[in-house]
Amino acid sequence: MTNILARDRSKCHGCRQCEVACGMTSEYRTGSSRPRVRAITWDLEGWGVAIGCLHCEDAPCMSVCPKEAIFVDAELSRVMVDYDQCIGCRTCVAACPFGAMEFDAELKRVVKCDLCDGDPVCAKLCAYEAIRYVDREEECAVKTMEVARKLRALLAGSDP
């Protein structure tokens, strides 16, 4: 079973509790208080979304790393950084289309979500369930059904 962090922007209230939880947990584990997840809100539209690493199956950050310091951890299927190999060139930061890789100037290294070693605090503490730690296959099936429902409604001429 491969788990992912599923984000639902319709449930995000922009409270930033995910950021606080991530920053506190990250500092305890890695020495950096920089949160690996960020809540971005669009107040005029009335919604927000948590931004963080999607642990891509074919991660752009991994493919551009000149030292092959970014790898997929087989146990949790998460994209990780081997800091013994990383030279801090920040190529991965530029390559990530989601802005999930950042450079911590204090630690002088890149930082990203590590799924809290399989127990993501952001998902556990999100009171609105805007971030959930769920099985990848089940989440894909749910999303596929949502798209099918919307398409069926669109073809029938009604509002999805």
C-alpha positions as CSV (number, residue, x, y, z in Angstrom):
1,M,0.0,0.0,0.0
2,T,1.4,3.4,-1.0
3,N,0.0,6.4,0.9
4,I,0.0,10.0,-0.3
5,L,-1.0,13.4,1.1
6,A,-4.3,14.2,-0.5
7,R,-5.3,17.8,-0.5
8,D,-8.9,19.2,-0.9
9,R,-9.0,22.9,-1.5
10,S,-12.7,23.0,-0.9
11,K,-12.1,22.1,2.7
12,C,-9.1,24.3,3.4
13,H,-9.9,27.3,5.6
14,G,-6.4,28.8,5.5
15,C,-5.9,28.4,9.2
16,R,-2.2,27.5,8.6
17,Q,-2.3,24.8,11.3
18,C,-0.6,22.5,8.9
19,E,2.3,24.9,8.6
20,V,2.7,25.3,12.3
21,A,2.5,21.5,12.9
22,C,5.0,20.9,10.1
23,G,7.5,23.5,11.3
24,M,7.5,22.3,14.9
25,T,7.8,18.6,13.9
26,S,10.5,19.3,11.3
27,E,12.5,21.3,13.8
28,Y,12.4,18.4,16.2
29,R,13.4,15.8,13.6
30,T,15.8,17.7,11.3
31,G,16.8,20.9,13.1
32,S,14.9,23.2,10.6
33,S,11.8,25.0,11.7
34,R,11.0,25.7,8.0
35,P,7.6,24.1,7.3
36,R,7.5,21.7,4.4
37,V,3.9,22.4,3.7
38,R,2.4,25.8,3.2
39,A,-1.2,27.0,3.2
40,I,-1.9,29.4,0.4
41,T,-5.2,31.3,0.5
42,W,-7.2,33.2,-2.1
43,D,-9.5,35.2,0.2
44,L,-11.5,36.8,-2.6
45,E,-12.4,33.4,-3.9
46,G,-12.9,32.0,-0.4
47,W,-10.6,29.0,-0.6
48,G,-7.1,27.9,0.2
49,V,-4.9,24.9,-0.5
50,A,-1.9,23.2,1.2
51,I,1.1,23.2,-1.0
52,G,3.8,20.6,-0.4
53,C,5.7,17.7,-2.0
54,L,3.5,15.3,-4.0
55,H,6.2,12.6,-3.9
56,C,5.9,12.2,-7.7
57,E,6.4,8.8,-9.2
58,D,8.6,10.4,-11.9
59,A,10.0,13.3,-9.8
60,P,11.5,16.2,-11.8
61,C,13.7,17.1,-8.8
62,M,15.2,13.6,-8.9
63,S,15.8,13.6,-12.6
64,V,17.8,16.8,-12.6
65,C,20.0,16.2,-9.5
66,P,23.6,16.0,-10.7
67,K,24.7,13.9,-7.7
68,E,21.7,11.5,-7.7
69,A,21.1,12.7,-4.1
70,I,17.3,12.5,-4.5
71,F,15.8,9.1,-4.5
72,V,12.5,7.2,-3.8
73,D,12.4,5.5,-0.5
74,A,11.0,2.1,-1.3
75,E,9.4,1.5,2.1
76,L,7.0,4.6,2.0
77,S,7.3,5.5,-1.8
78,R,8.4,9.0,-0.8
79,V,10.9,11.2,-2.5
80,M,13.9,11.8,-0.2
81,V,17.2,13.7,-0.2
82,D,20.5,12.0,0.7
83,Y,22.3,14.9,2.4
84,D,25.6,13.1,2.3
85,Q,25.4,13.3,-1.5
86,C,23.6,16.6,-1.9
87,I,25.9,19.5,-2.9
88,G,23.3,22.2,-2.4
89,C,23.2,23.3,-6.0
90,R,19.4,23.9,-5.8
91,T,18.7,22.5,-9.2
92,C,15.9,20.5,-7.6
93,V,14.4,23.7,-6.3
94,A,14.2,25.1,-9.8
95,A,12.9,21.8,-11.3
96,C,10.0,21.2,-8.8
97,P,6.8,22.4,-10.6
98,F,4.9,22.6,-7.3
99,G,7.4,24.7,-5.3
100,A,7.8,21.9,-2.8
101,M,11.6,22.0,-2.6
102,E,13.1,24.9,-0.7
103,F,16.5,26.0,0.4
104,D,17.1,26.5,4.1
105,A,19.9,29.2,4.2
106,E,20.5,28.5,7.9
107,L,21.1,24.8,7.3
108,K,22.6,25.4,3.9
109,R,20.6,22.6,2.3
110,V,17.4,21.9,0.5
111,V,14.3,20.9,2.5
112,K,11.2,19.1,1.5
113,C,8.4,17.0,3.0
114,D,9.5,13.6,4.2
115,L,6.0,12.5,5.2
116,C,7.0,12.6,8.8
117,D,8.4,9.1,8.4
118,G,5.0,7.8,7.5
119,D,2.9,9.6,10.1
120,P,2.3,13.1,8.7
121,V,1.5,15.6,11.4
122,C,-0.1,18.0,9.0
123,A,-2.8,15.5,8.1
124,K,-3.3,14.4,11.7
125,L,-3.9,18.0,12.9
126,C,-6.0,19.3,10.0
127,A,-9.3,20.0,11.7
128,Y,-11.1,20.4,8.3
129,E,-9.6,17.2,6.7
130,A,-8.2,19.4,3.9
131,I,-5.0,17.3,4.1
132,R,-5.4,13.5,4.5
133,Y,-2.9,10.7,4.4
134,V,-4.6,8.1,2.2
135,D,-3.9,5.1,0.0
136,R,-2.9,6.3,-3.5
137,E,-5.0,3.8,-5.4
138,E,-8.1,4.6,-3.4
139,E,-7.7,8.3,-3.8
140,C,-7.2,7.9,-7.6
141,A,-10.4,5.8,-7.7
142,V,-12.3,8.5,-5.8
143,K,-10.9,11.3,-8.2
144,T,-11.8,9.2,-11.2
145,M,-15.4,8.8,-10.0
146,E,-15.7,12.6,-9.3
147,V,-14.5,13.3,-12.9
148,A,-17.0,10.8,-14.3
149,R,-19.8,12.3,-12.3
150,K,-19.0,15.8,-13.5
151,L,-18.7,14.6,-17.1
152,R,-22.0,12.7,-16.9
153,A,-23.7,15.9,-15.5
154,L,-22.1,18.1,-18.1
155,L,-23.2,15.8,-20.9
156,A,-26.7,15.6,-19.5
157,G,-26.8,19.4,-19.5
158,S,-27.1,19.9,-15.7
159,D,-24.8,21.5,-13.2
160,P,-22.1,19.1,-11.8
